[in-house]
Amino acid sequence: TMEGEGVFVEALAIRAGRIVAQGSSSEIRALAPQADVIDCRGRTVIPGFIDSHCHPDTHGARLGRWTDLSTGYATKDDVLAHVRRETQGKPADHWYVGFRYDDLRLGGWPTREELDAASGGRPVFLYRRDAHLGFANSAALKIVGFSRESQDPPFGRLDRHPDTGELTGLLRETAAHVLVNYCQASYTPDDYAAGLVKVFEDFVSYGITSVHNSLASTQGIIAYQKMRERNELRMRVGLLASGREDALIDSIIRSGWRTGFGDEWIRLTGVEWCPDCSTSGRTAAYYDPYVGEKILGEPDDNRGMILYELEDFKHRVLKAHKAGLLVGADGVGDRGIDFVLDAFEFALQHHPVHDHRMRVEHCCNVTPSILERLKRLKVICSSATGFAYDLGDAYIRNRGQEAMRYMWPHRSMIDAGVIAPGHSDCPVCHPNPMRGMYSMVTRKTDTGQDLFEGEAVTVYEAIQAYTTLGAYCGKEEHLKGDLGIGKLADFAILEDDIFTVDPEQIKDVRVAETYIGGECVFRRDA
């Protein structure tokens, strides 16, 4: 039930979507002899997983419009061949947009000339899997007004060839966002809703019953309400409203909405800003420079970048915090995390709140000094455990093996009393929580590389990161996270007992059935 380690029961009674009793099968049958029976056939049942940081709204909007490059392509040449096939014979202004491009897996970025040739001069944009970098060909750069004479946008970078000064095509942070915003300017809430149905059909197959939609957009928020009205919503959604939309944050504050506004299906979790960037993309902010092979046009002394001025960011956080909103902010590298904590500390000094539950999102490089700050300020480390599995190899490549001692150090955080839920950041990483939990328990990447075994946790502690702690970081522990009496009847039936399988098999444990409010939303075919 996740009410405590080793707390198991044989049966539950569910009424009106909530758990009303626990006991033996005979006791529960006697309590409700006419009730429908869900026979789990002796298999392990756990609370539904909570992915406390992911982006289903934007992911859904792009499905069917953009090409998902995460599977089916082994090399950049495969991608170029696909661009050629998809653009051949199309009008000169036809766009090809691919997303979830992984330059490390595919063998690097193409050149502008290669992309121009593949598309026959039509505009092409490849958006990296981390959503912090993108690559544009000549036609795409021209359409948005980027040229050799262009200045870098604030908190972004147009990479240039070190010899010629010409744009390479690689765009970092806000420069990439210019292309993204252009390409999805016409999207409607109905576009978001149609894709969200497909995204959540996938999520529930992994036992996920709740998400916190990170950087939730205005269009996404409208889409969720439309889905609710149409009875299409098959997921509980917490909204972390996007700080990239100043008008959205201002409107929420003016409205008087506070964290917790909503109901058990759609709920305002808080607001979120994204000051820090991507380690796998070599843009996240660290005190020490990146190691390994540089990308063409990358600065020689690359320590990453931060996307806000500190004084401005402090006052953004303080304004939202004083309005009764839980604040989350992305900090990945040690310098990025300290930047976020500086703003949080400023807000708490000017407006002390005991149970604030401020969250550093991703919060990867937790050094001893940062661990102490998290503990002292009672800030939640909203840990990107999915990165350890899917992006761990890139972290080793870009930061070095020694740095893994302080990446996602859940053993140290648990021992220090720091609350550290886990998440996927999907579509950056795969949504399956088993992958992140595998890396937490084994301290290995998807290819078996070492992430420092001394920070390994138990299976129970790994499940906590996706259940009880996921509920806590959204101020919803009164509703979900465990299978205690009175809680929502959100649970998953596993095909294998995750508590007893070989730890190396955790990543392969499958969900047989998923229930939300006692209703089956997924059943695996035999």
C-alpha positions, 0 to 999 in steps of 0.5 A: 500500500506504500503506507510504510515499508512492508505494509501489504494487504490482501484485498481492498474495497472501493466505493465511489472511486476511493478506497474504503477498506483494507483486509483479507479477501474473506473480510472484504467479500463479507463487507461487500458481498454484492460488489464487483470483484477485480481479481488480481490473481495474486499479483502485486498491486501498487499505487498508480505512478505519479510523473511529477514533471513531464510535458504531455501538452506540447508532446501531444500537440506535435504528434502527427504534425512533427516527425518523432526521430527518437526511434526508427533512425540509426544515423543522421544519414537516415534522418537526411534520407527521410527529410529527402523523401518527405519533402520531395515534390512539395511546395517551396514553403513546405516545412519539415520539422523533426523532434526528439533528435539525439545527436549523440545517438545519431552521430552528430548534427548534419551540416547546413549544406547537407540539410539544404540539399536533402530538403531541396531548399525547403525549410527544415528544423530538427528539435533536439530531444532535450528541447533546448537546442535545434538545428535549422537549414538555410531556408528556416533561418531566413524565414525567422530572420536569422543571418550572419549579421544577427545578434544572439537573442537574449539568453540564447545563442546562434552558433557560428563557424569559428573560421568563417563566422557563418551560422552553423545552423545550431540554435541554443535555448531562446534562439531555438525557441524562436523556431519552435514558436514559429512552427507551432503558432497555428496550433489550437487547443483541439490540436493539443487535446487530440494528441493528449488522448494518444499520449495518455493512452501510452502513459497508462500502459506504464501504470501512470495515473497522475502527471504534473504538466511542467511548463503547462501552456495556455493552450494545454490548459484549455485543452485539458478542460475541453477533454474533461467536458468531453469525457476524454480525460483519462489522467489526473493532471496537476498544472505547473503553469509556464513561466515562459508566458508572462501573461499566463502567470500574471493572470493566475496571480490576478485571479487569486488562484492558489496552489490546490485550486481545482479538483482531483482531475485538473488541479493547479499545482503551481508555477514554473520557470526554466532558468537552467538548461541541458547537460546532454546538450552542453548548455546547463550551467556548471561552475566547471567547464564541460569535458569531451568533444565540443560541438562546432561553434561551441565556446572554448570555455563552456560552462553553460548558460542561465536564462534569467538575470538573477534580480529579475528572477528573484522578484518573479519568484517572490511575486508568485510565492506571496500569491500562494503559489508553489514555485518550481524552477529548473536547475540542472548543473550545480551553478544552475541549482544555486541560481534557483536556490538564491531566488528561493532563499530571497523569497523566503526571507521576504515572505516566510512560509513554513510549508512552501514546498518550493521545487528545484526541477531536475535538480541533477548535480546535488553536491554536498553544499547544495544538499545542505542548502536543500535541507536548510531551506526545506526545498524539494529536489524534483529529481530527473531520475529518467535522465539517469537511465536515458541520458546517463551516458551523455552525462558521463561523456559531458561531465566525466565519470567522477562527476557521477558521484553527485548526480541524482544522489538519492541515497544521500538525499534520503539520509539527509531528509531531503524530499526527492520525487522522480520524473521522466521529463517526457518527451525528453525521456521515455515515460516508463517509471521502471527505467528511472527506478532501475537506475535508482536501484542499480545506479546504471545507465541504459547501456550499463555504464556506472553512475556510482553505486554508493548512491543506490536506493532500495526498491521501496525507496525508488517506488516512493519517488513515483508515488508518495513523494510525487503526491507530496511535491504537488501538495496532494498527499491527502488524495493519492500516493498510497492505497490507504483508506480514503485515498483515490483508488488509483493503482497498477497491477504488475505482471511481476513482483517488483519487490522480489525480481532481480534488480537487473529486471526492474526495467523490464517489469510490465504493468498488466492493468491500470485503474483510475478511481477504480475504473480500468483504463488499461489492460494488457492483451495476453 
